[in-house]
Amino acid sequence: MLLSFKNITGLLDHFKENQTCIEYLEQQRWNGKPVCPHCGCEKGYRTKTGFRCAGEGCYKKFSVLVGSIYENTKIPLRLWFAAIYLGTAHKKGISSVQLATDLNISQKTAWHLMHRIRESMKDADSDTQLKGTVEADETYVGGKNKNRHKDKKIPNSQGRSMAGKTAAVVGLLERDGKIKTFVVPNTEADILHPIIEEYVDKDATLVTDAYTSYNGIGLKLRHIVVKHKDGGYITKVGEYKFHTQNIENFWSVFKRGYIGIYHYMSAQHMSRYCDEFSYRYNNRLLSTQDKFEIAVKQASGRRLTWNKLVGKEK
């Protein structure tokens, strides 16, 4: 199915009926060869209501929605596609309150819908190591102490303290490439070093600020330190200049999304918000249509039920 659009108007003009959406999903997920989501058999055949597996011992009915973020949905797929477009195209995200208004659904439904979409934004190549020049930095998500009422101010919460913060997040950014983010309990060396060693190629050059938790990582790979406290934002080694400005720019967009769009991100769901911002960064050079289509394609096999989302099911 040939799809071409440049904005949400073009998207909705194309997907006017639910059947058009179904046909598009079948093409994206199976490319003309339906696969049973129950047993993996490729001998499914079409029925009046969907498909039935012809695999021995299975014979279950299924549709293209089974095993995806759309399974058992009561929301028209046309609205799902609109939500995916808005979530992938808006640089700082879209709140569930705004999405509920835009799609004429309840805020609770919009909240669940967006978290399921964030499941489709998870990195499909999460085990790939970063190469070349890799910037590492950490940030702390939560309200600023100076903005709290005087009765609610938390002492000793400046700098890298976790006091009063929702979560700590570590980022690894490959220069001109991808970013990987990790929600961590703290930013001590015993947490940061294993992450760096697992996800940064041993021949890469790691660039960090002078935070003491990075001390000793130079024994494992080349480590360049940028000393911000000395007023320097670039460290020159020979003819090469090293900095951490790219990952700091990523945190800037992430924080603007937190402050201006979401206002609050719970620790329970922090990793999904990180997946969302990482997805948009990693696909920043693509068109809005391409970003939409990748998220749609990755939605298969990533079902997220309400009970699992709110912690009632593991």
Residue pairs with C-beta under 8 A, 6 or more apart in sequence:
1 23
1 24
1 27
3 14
3 24
3 289
3 293
4 10
4 289
5 11
5 13
5 14
5 289
6 287
6 288
6 289
7 288
8 82
8 85
8 86
8 89
11 81
11 82
11 85
11 292
12 78
12 81
12 82
14 20
15 21
15 24
15 77
15 78
15 81
16 78
17 78
18 76
18 77
18 78
21 76
21 77
21 78
21 80
21 81
22 63
22 64
22 77
24 296
25 64
25 65
25 68
25 70
25 77
25 296
26 32
26 34
26 64
28 293
28 296
28 297
29 64
29 68
29 297
29 300
30 64
33 42
34 42
34 44
34 46
34 51
34 64
35 41
35 42
35 44
36 42
36 43
36 44
36 51
36 53
36 55
36 58
36 60
36 62
37 62
37 66
37 67
37 301
38 53
38 58
38 60
38 62
38 66
39 53
39 55
39 57
39 58
39 60
41 53
41 54
41 55
41 58
43 53
43 54
43 55
44 51
44 52
44 53
44 54
44 62
45 51
45 52
45 54
47 61
49 61
49 63
50 61
50 62
50 63
50 64
51 61
51 62
51 63
52 59
52 60
52 61
52 62
53 59
53 60
53 61
53 62
65 71
65 72
65 73
67 300
67 301
67 303
68 299
68 300
68 301
68 302
68 303
69 116
69 117
69 119
69 120
69 299
69 302
69 303
69 304
70 77
70 80
70 299
71 303
73 80
75 105
75 109
75 113
79 103
79 105
80 113
81 292
81 296
82 102
82 103
83 99
83 103
83 110
83 113
83 114
83 117
84 117
84 120
84 292
84 295
84 296
85 288
85 292
86 94
86 99
86 102
87 93
87 94
87 114
87 117
87 118
87 121
87 276
87 295
88 121
88 279
88 280
88 283
88 288
88 291
88 292
88 295
89 288
89 291
89 292
91 253
91 257
91 280
92 253
92 256
92 257
92 260
92 261
93 257
93 261
93 262
93 273
93 276
93 277
94 102
94 114
94 261
95 261
95 262
95 263
96 107
96 110
96 111
96 113
96 114
97 107
97 110
99 105
99 110
99 113
99 114
100 106
100 107
100 109
100 110
103 110
105 113
112 306
112 309
115 269
115 272
115 304
115 309
116 302
116 303
116 304
116 309
117 295
117 299
118 272
118 273
118 275
118 276
119 272
119 275
119 299
119 302
119 303
119 304
120 295
120 296
120 298
120 299
120 302
121 275
121 276
121 278
121 279
121 295
121 298
122 275
122 279
122 298
122 302
123 178
123 180
123 275
123 278
123 279
123 282
124 298
126 180
128 178
129 198
129 199
129 200
129 201
129 204
130 172
130 173
130 174
130 177
130 178
130 180
130 199
130 200
130 201
130 204
131 174
131 177
131 201
131 203
131 204
132 174
132 175
132 176
132 177
132 204
132 205
133 174
133 175
133 204
133 205
133 207
133 242
134 172
134 173
134 174
134 175
134 200
134 201
134 204
134 205
134 206
134 207
135 171
135 172
135 173
135 175
135 207
135 208
135 243
135 244
135 246
135 247
136 170
136 171
136 172
136 173
136 192
136 196
136 200
136 206
136 207
136 208
136 214
136 244
136 247
137 170
137 171
137 173
137 208
137 209
137 244
137 247
137 248
137 251
138 160
138 168
138 169
138 170
138 171
138 184
138 187
138 192
138 211
139 168
139 169
139 171
139 251
139 254
139 255
140 160
140 161
140 162
140 165
140 167
140 168
140 169
141 165
141 166
141 167
141 168
141 169
141 258
141 265
141 270
142 164
142 165
142 166
142 167
143 164
145 153
145 154
145 157
145 158
145 164
148 154
148 164
154 163
154 164
155 163
156 163
157 163
157 164
157 165
160 187
160 211
162 168
162 186
166 264
166 265
166 266
166 267
166 270
167 183
167 265
167 267
167 270
168 183
168 184
168 185
168 186
168 187
169 181
169 182
169 183
169 184
169 270
169 274
170 181
170 182
170 184
170 187
170 191
170 192
170 195
171 179
171 180
171 181
171 182
171 247
171 250
171 251
172 179
172 180
172 181
172 195
172 196
172 199
172 200
173 179
173 180
173 246
173 247
173 250
175 246
178 278
178 281
178 282
179 247
179 250
179 278
179 281
179 282
180 199
180 278
181 274
181 275
181 277
181 278
182 195
182 274
183 267
183 270
183 271
183 274
184 191
184 192
184 195
185 191
187 211
187 213
188 213
189 212
189 213
189 214
189 215
189 216
191 213
192 213
192 214
192 217
193 216
193 217
193 220
196 206
196 217
196 220
196 221
197 220
197 221
200 206
200 221
201 221
202 220
202 221
203 221
204 221
204 222
205 221
205 222
205 223
205 224
205 242
206 217
206 221
206 222
206 223
206 224
207 224
207 225
207 226
207 235
207 242
207 243
207 244
208 214
208 217
208 223
208 224
208 225
208 226
208 244
209 225
209 226
209 227
209 228
209 244
210 225
210 226
210 227
210 228
210 229
214 223
214 225
217 223
224 235
224 237
224 242
225 235
226 232
226 233
226 234
226 235
226 242
226 243
226 244
227 235
233 243
233 245
234 241
234 242
234 243
235 241
235 242
235 243
236 242
250 277
250 281
253 277
253 281
254 274
254 277
257 277
258 264
258 265
262 273
265 273
268 311
269 309
279 291
279 295
280 291
283 290
283 291
283 294
286 294
305 313
307 313
308 314
